[in-house]
């Protein structure tokens, strides 16, 4: 795990700034710094040593091909054996050398063999290009700037903007997206000239012509299939294998974020099949009755783990917000990130590697997806009945066309849902945002249109498949995984997500609805519950999904606190963009207990603090 960066430019002074770029990400990799510099291109990394501490330095070279990467290749031992059979020899025990020689032999096809999380730069001096790539699900971020004969990339935006001798324009469309859903969606960022490499994508840059080619090497397709008697056994095998790989790919102890829920409970149960002692961690708030710590202790006791609880105060939470907006690079309204910042500081005292349960809800149908599925079925049934009556097939008792009519009913239902966006974390609708902006705007590629576009790109005619896929390509990547990366790496801790193992992901993408919700759609993540049935306590197995609950929204119902927060916005940066009267109305509603207004108020506060922290870097 590390931070990577690179610069291509005709400005030789700028190219020489690679050292300061890497230094700005030292928190991602404090153990070692590696650089390679030439007249027009330089790249480097800051390393967090997890595997083969003595011999895993980067950049690593093989026959004029150099590689730097951030992440882990979990199946590197298997790939190493494959390459040895092909005649390759190895001098290290690390995954970097495997990645390098795999690419040398297979070129871009190499990415189809890799099971891991990564962002990578591969420099080929024989063919004068460098290639950037990001893992399939987008666990590791990678950003780039391409303007004025200069191309800069890095694991973090701050590494790019800190080393540019100019201020950048803000992307107002991305700010609008943030107001809509608490995060910046897609391959855009909060900065107009900085973009993200998309998950499962490559970018190839020619050093002679400066031409860029982009390509998808993998994409998620959720296509539910019929139930199979072997599904449960296959799921169990894949999950255990995923957890095993993420434990074995480390020369250091591996712990787990233990929420006390089904997902982390399943991972812990799988870990204990290989390890006698596991370190577990949970965070909560002082004097808050909805903390999950009591449930995490039940699991800790069951599996005899070394457990640590951390409780933070209101004062500590508020003190950390400016730190949060610095490390996240972009405004992120998912404020569970703040207690996680504190928790990772505590984790770093003990271990370097931690497992977490992101992805299970989105891929297996957690949250309230079983209720959404019931509504979809009801609507499909309604359309089917209407079509039969309209075509007089009911009256004539003709059933020969039933199959086609059911298909048409599904297509109609999918079309109706494609016009909606409120199934994603939707904090402020387009009409409300238009009222908020000072100047009239008509963003063509706004949040709503982006969601509709992603929904339409889905291949299934089953509406819930399309919703789950849209969730994975937005909420999971741009909120949960971004939060996980930025909060963990701020304290030099590597976070690994077993549910996002690509073989497990591809299997879960094709699960039947029976495997997700049970016979009568009464459960969520049914196949995971079956796996856990004889492993974890019943009080955890049958717990209703709680999520990481935080008390901050109700704080706005305290009049003094509400006024203080609004006052800080009133004299801040938001008035350059938004109508203060509209902001005042939002805060008044939050005082009276409106949860949606409370979310909007915190979003505005986070945006204000972000604008203040990064003030010197934007126009």
C-alpha angles and dihedrals in degrees: 000000000000147000118273131198141169142179132205115183146136085230102090092192091058092049089056090060092079090103093058091044091056092043091056088063097047089123088066092054118010097163102075143357123214129186140177118189136187134163097275106012133044133167137178149157145218109225134218101195113225104143128038094352095194100047108029099089120148147251087053120193138205122172095335094315115115128193138193122175143172117216140028136290102215097189094047093122091056091046091047091056089050092052093046088057087053090055103263122141126209133211099184139047095225132107093235093073090048092051091049097050092040089058092044090056103035102023111198092353086069090081091064090062097049122100105190151075118272154138111207145181118203118189117201110193092180093061099026102238141106125213129209122198140173130206122266100260098033100249092148119049126222125185134188142192119205117180142113095016090307128114118185128175134182145158089247132038092226090064089060102043098040089061099046114096093220143059119257132222119250118239102237091190089059091049088053089050090051091053089051099051112002095256141060109260131218130352094325122094135200087270118075095221100040122081138177127241103241120240113273091016140124130208118196119197121194110217092205101048102018088230118153129211123186128195140174112232094179139010135186116249117181107200113161114214137190120294117270128200090225096054096093095050092046092049092049091050095048094047094050090046091050093051091045093053091049091053097044095050093075137075088205135064116281123218135182139233099237114200096170091246135116098267099052089037090058092049092048092049089051092047092053090060087070106025131052095202126035128179113226131190137193133176131205143152127270114255093008119131096200097064115130094219094102090058094045088054090055089056092042091054092046093053097032096236130168097251132195127189122197123195122191130198131228089252092053091048094053092044091057100052096090089049089050094054090048096052096040090055090208130050109276117186093192094106095187080086090077098061088041090058088058093044094053090052087057093045091052090064089066113023145006102217129056134176124219138183104237116145101030095100095046096046102034099038105257128154105051097321092126089061091048089051090053090054091049092051090048091053093046090050091050093052091046092053092047093051092049092050093043091052092044089237091130092053092048091043091230114159101170092098097046095103093052092045091052089052091049089049090054092049092050091048092050090050092052092049090047088065091056129074104175093098087078120071094289114184103161128016125225095257092053092047092051089055090050098054116086094215121048112256136185105190106194094197097043126153094271094051092046092053092047091049093051091046091052091051091062115106102210122093089209106099096214091054088057093048093049092048091049089051091051093049095049120016095032097046103034099036114020100033093038089051091048094050098045097043096045096043092049084073097035094254122140114223119201127192115207094188089063095060100133095230090052091045093053090048094048090047090065099043120129120245088246089062090049102042109011129240096310099027090250096130139056122222090005095173090054091048089053090052091051096042098104096024109059132040117275091238088065096037093057098037116127113243107270106169123202099314118198129185098220097103094061090052086076089066088070104092096214093048091046093051092046092053094047091048090055089054093045093061095037141078102289094081088070088067110019144048109258091207090061091047089050090053091051092052092048090054091048089053090056092054105265104154094200090052089049090054090048091049093053090046090055091047092051090048090050092051091046091051089050097047093048096035097120092055103057136062 
